[in-house]
Amino acid sequence: MFKYAVYIRTKEGYIERMNNIISNLACDPKETYGSLAPYVYEEELVGFPESVVHWKKSTGPSVGIAPINPPSHSADRNPPPYRWVRA
């Protein structure tokens, strides 16, 4: 399941990450952008947890969504062996 953070861009161009998380976007395979339609205008993010946001509008005030990168669980897949220590 994909999760997306919600972003807002003001008319002045300021970008703010909201606390909202969206999951299970309805996917329409007939749409050009699939589940991201109508968020079709991609912009790189700097200084935010996500690296890219998809906006509804190319310029001006807009709502956007950014795919949340799942945390790396490589350490969980290969946990170090446990060692029992007697006190």
C-alpha positions as CSV (number, residue, x, y, z in Angstrom):
1,M,0.0,0.0,0.0
2,F,1.4,3.4,-0.9
3,K,1.1,6.3,1.5
4,Y,1.3,10.0,0.5
5,A,2.0,13.1,2.6
6,V,-0.2,16.1,1.8
7,Y,1.5,19.4,0.8
8,I,0.2,22.9,0.3
9,R,1.8,25.6,-2.0
10,T,0.7,29.2,-1.5
11,K,0.3,31.8,-4.1
12,E,3.6,33.2,-3.0
13,G,5.2,29.8,-3.7
14,Y,5.8,28.8,0.0
15,I,5.5,25.0,0.5
16,E,4.2,23.5,3.7
17,R,3.9,19.8,4.7
18,M,0.6,19.0,6.4
19,N,0.1,16.3,9.0
20,N,-2.4,14.5,6.8
21,I,-1.5,11.1,5.3
22,I,-3.4,9.6,2.3
23,S,-3.4,5.9,1.5
24,N,-5.3,3.7,-0.9
25,L,-5.8,6.3,-3.6
26,A,-8.3,5.1,-6.1
27,C,-6.4,3.9,-9.2
28,D,-8.0,4.4,-12.6
29,P,-5.9,2.4,-15.1
30,K,-7.5,4.4,-17.9
31,E,-5.9,7.6,-16.6
32,T,-2.5,8.6,-18.0
33,Y,-1.0,9.0,-14.5
34,G,-2.9,6.1,-12.8
35,S,-3.4,6.7,-9.1
36,L,-1.6,10.1,-9.2
37,A,-4.1,11.8,-11.5
38,P,-4.9,14.7,-11.1
39,Y,-1.6,15.3,-9.3
40,V,0.5,15.4,-12.5
41,Y,2.9,18.3,-12.0
42,E,6.1,16.9,-10.3
43,E,8.5,19.1,-8.3
44,E,11.6,18.2,-6.4
45,L,11.5,18.9,-2.7
46,V,14.5,20.1,-0.7
47,G,14.5,20.2,3.1
48,F,11.4,18.0,3.6
49,P,11.2,14.3,4.5
50,E,10.0,13.4,0.9
51,S,12.1,14.1,-2.2
52,V,9.3,14.9,-4.7
53,V,5.8,16.2,-4.7
54,H,3.0,16.0,-7.3
55,W,0.8,19.1,-7.6
56,K,-2.7,19.5,-9.0
57,K,-1.6,22.8,-10.7
58,S,1.7,23.6,-12.3
59,T,1.9,27.1,-10.7
60,G,0.2,29.2,-8.0
61,P,-1.7,27.9,-5.0
62,S,-2.1,24.1,-5.1
63,V,-2.5,21.0,-3.1
64,G,0.0,18.2,-3.7
65,I,0.9,14.7,-2.6
66,A,4.3,13.2,-2.0
67,P,5.0,9.5,-1.8
68,I,6.3,8.6,1.6
69,N,9.4,6.5,1.4
70,P,9.0,3.4,3.5
71,P,11.8,3.1,6.1
72,S,14.6,0.7,5.2
73,H,14.1,-2.6,7.0
74,S,17.3,-4.3,5.8
75,A,18.5,-4.5,9.4
76,D,15.3,-6.1,10.4
77,R,15.6,-8.8,7.7
78,N,19.0,-9.9,9.0
79,P,19.0,-9.1,12.7
80,P,22.2,-9.7,14.6
81,P,22.4,-12.9,16.6
82,Y,21.3,-12.6,20.2
83,R,23.8,-13.2,22.9
84,W,22.8,-14.2,26.4
85,V,24.9,-12.7,29.1
86,R,24.7,-14.1,32.7
87,A,24.9,-11.6,35.5
